[in-house]
Amino acid sequence: MNPLEKLDKKEVRDLMCKCWMTHDAMWFFHCLQEVGIEKTNKINKAAVRTMAAVEARRLLKSLGYSEGDLHSFVGFQNVFNDMFGVIKADFMNGETEFLKDGTLRVTWHQCFAYDGVKKLGVIDGYLCGIFDRLEGWFEEFGLEFTVEPKVEGCMMRTDGHCYRDYKFRMPVEDSV
């Protein structure tokens, strides 16, 4: 029996996400030890954006979409929901909501990055890199958007909750 046949798709996704998050945490930890929090933040955010551009293209192609599917808010919703559904494991306690005005709200109720960086004792100096992944997708596809609130640091640390509202400049008729 093929070992992958022992796991269902959700189990494979969750396992791969956990392995990726462990790699990410260990990379962050060792970088922190070598160069400190300021340089680690800079490197982390740049690496996430660069990875996200490649990831976005791979996901778009693997899911059978094209950039033409991103020209309306309805098309964007379909593509985003599928892409996010592939990368978001069950242990990631967050959700997305599409608003009628062309806004995507992404909310995290608990954050694995916050929890991990807090354990490292450097949460006060941490610059969130979680949303850089999504913004890297949007930028790779040339989507025009604004984001609110603009956060420097970690919103989970300062406010006890975390979200971003992405307002897209694209046709929104027939959305939500």
C-alpha positions as CSV (number, residue, x, y, z in Angstrom):
1,M,0.0,0.0,0.0
2,N,1.2,3.5,-0.9
3,P,1.9,5.3,2.4
4,L,-0.1,8.3,1.3
5,E,-3.2,6.1,1.0
6,K,-3.0,5.6,4.8
7,L,-3.9,9.3,5.3
8,D,-6.9,11.3,4.0
9,K,-6.3,14.6,2.3
10,K,-7.0,16.6,5.4
11,E,-4.5,14.6,7.4
12,V,-1.9,15.1,4.8
13,R,-2.5,18.9,4.7
14,D,-2.4,19.2,8.5
15,L,0.7,17.1,8.7
16,M,2.5,19.1,6.0
17,C,1.4,22.4,7.6
18,K,2.7,21.3,11.0
19,C,6.0,20.3,9.5
20,W,6.2,23.6,7.7
21,M,5.4,25.5,10.8
22,T,8.1,23.6,12.8
23,H,10.6,24.4,10.1
24,D,9.5,28.0,10.1
25,A,9.8,28.2,13.9
26,M,13.3,26.5,14.0
27,W,14.5,28.8,11.2
28,F,13.2,31.9,13.1
29,F,14.8,30.6,16.4
30,H,18.3,30.0,14.8
31,C,18.2,33.2,12.9
32,L,17.3,35.1,16.1
33,Q,20.3,33.5,17.9
34,E,22.6,34.5,15.1
35,V,21.5,38.0,14.2
36,G,18.9,39.3,16.7
37,I,15.3,40.2,16.4
38,E,15.6,43.3,14.1
39,K,17.5,41.4,11.3
40,T,15.4,38.3,11.9
41,N,12.2,40.3,11.3
42,K,13.6,41.8,8.2
43,I,14.8,38.5,6.8
44,N,11.6,36.7,7.8
45,K,9.2,39.2,6.2
46,A,11.3,39.2,2.9
47,A,11.4,35.4,2.8
48,V,7.6,35.1,3.4
49,R,6.8,37.6,0.6
50,T,9.2,35.8,-1.8
51,M,7.9,32.4,-0.9
52,A,4.3,33.6,-1.2
53,A,4.8,34.7,-4.8
54,V,6.0,31.3,-5.8
55,E,3.3,29.6,-3.7
56,A,0.6,31.7,-5.3
57,R,1.5,30.7,-8.8
58,R,1.8,27.0,-7.9
59,L,-1.6,27.0,-6.1
60,L,-3.3,28.9,-8.9
61,K,-2.0,26.4,-11.5
62,S,-2.6,23.3,-9.3
63,L,-6.2,24.3,-8.6
64,G,-6.9,24.9,-12.3
65,Y,-7.4,28.6,-12.2
66,S,-5.9,31.4,-14.3
67,E,-5.3,35.1,-13.6
68,G,-8.4,35.8,-15.6
69,D,-10.4,34.3,-12.7
70,L,-9.1,37.2,-10.5
71,H,-10.7,40.1,-12.4
72,S,-13.9,40.3,-10.3
73,F,-14.5,40.0,-6.6
74,V,-16.6,36.9,-7.1
75,G,-13.8,35.2,-9.1
76,F,-11.3,36.3,-6.5
77,Q,-13.4,34.9,-3.7
78,N,-13.5,31.5,-5.4
79,V,-9.7,31.4,-6.1
80,F,-8.8,32.7,-2.6
81,N,-11.1,30.3,-0.8
82,D,-9.6,27.4,-2.6
83,M,-6.0,28.6,-2.1
84,F,-6.5,29.4,1.6
85,G,-8.3,26.0,2.0
86,V,-5.2,24.2,0.8
87,I,-2.7,26.1,3.1
88,K,-4.8,26.6,6.3
89,A,-4.7,23.6,8.6
90,D,-7.3,22.9,11.3
91,F,-5.0,24.0,14.1
92,M,-4.8,27.5,12.6
93,N,-7.6,29.2,14.5
94,G,-8.7,31.8,12.0
95,E,-11.4,32.7,9.5
96,T,-12.1,34.8,6.4
97,E,-15.1,36.8,5.5
98,F,-16.0,38.6,2.2
99,L,-17.9,41.8,2.7
100,K,-20.2,43.3,0.1
101,D,-18.0,46.4,-0.5
102,G,-15.1,44.3,-1.9
103,T,-13.3,43.7,1.4
104,L,-11.8,40.5,2.6
105,R,-11.5,40.3,6.4
106,V,-9.0,37.8,7.8
107,T,-9.2,37.2,11.5
108,W,-7.0,35.1,13.8
109,H,-8.5,34.1,17.1
110,Q,-5.3,32.5,18.2
111,C,-1.9,32.9,16.5
112,F,0.7,30.2,16.3
113,A,3.4,32.8,15.5
114,Y,2.5,34.9,18.5
115,D,2.5,31.9,20.8
116,G,5.9,30.8,19.5
117,V,7.6,34.1,19.5
118,K,6.2,34.8,23.0
119,K,7.8,31.6,24.2
120,L,11.1,32.8,22.7
121,G,10.9,35.9,24.9
122,V,11.0,38.4,22.0
123,I,7.4,39.2,21.4
124,D,7.9,42.9,22.2
125,G,10.3,43.2,19.2
126,Y,8.4,40.9,16.8
127,L,7.0,42.2,13.5
128,C,4.2,40.0,12.3
129,G,4.9,38.1,9.1
130,I,1.7,36.2,8.9
131,F,-0.1,38.6,6.7
132,D,2.9,39.1,4.4
133,R,2.0,35.7,3.0
134,L,-1.4,36.7,1.8
135,E,-0.2,40.1,0.7
136,G,2.5,38.4,-1.3
137,W,-0.2,36.4,-3.1
138,F,-2.1,39.6,-3.9
139,E,1.0,41.4,-5.1
140,E,2.1,38.5,-7.2
141,F,-1.3,38.6,-9.0
142,G,-1.1,42.4,-9.4
143,L,-4.2,43.0,-7.3
144,E,-4.8,46.5,-6.1
145,F,-5.7,46.7,-2.4
146,T,-5.5,48.7,0.7
147,V,-5.2,47.2,4.2
148,E,-6.5,48.3,7.5
149,P,-5.5,48.5,10.2
150,K,-1.8,49.3,9.5
151,V,0.0,47.4,12.2
152,E,3.7,47.7,13.2
153,G,4.6,44.8,15.5
154,C,2.1,42.2,16.6
155,M,-1.6,43.1,17.0
156,M,-2.2,40.0,19.1
157,R,0.3,41.3,21.6
158,T,-1.1,44.8,21.7
159,D,-4.9,44.2,21.3
160,G,-5.4,40.6,22.3
161,H,-6.9,39.8,18.8
162,C,-5.7,40.1,15.2
163,Y,-7.3,40.9,11.9
164,R,-6.8,42.7,8.6
165,D,-9.3,44.1,6.2
166,Y,-8.2,44.0,2.6
167,K,-10.2,46.4,0.3
168,F,-9.8,45.4,-3.3
169,R,-10.2,47.6,-6.3
170,M,-12.1,45.3,-8.7
171,P,-15.7,44.9,-9.8
172,V,-17.9,43.7,-6.9
173,E,-21.2,43.1,-8.5
174,D,-22.7,39.7,-7.8
175,S,-20.4,39.2,-4.9
176,V,-21.1,37.7,-1.5
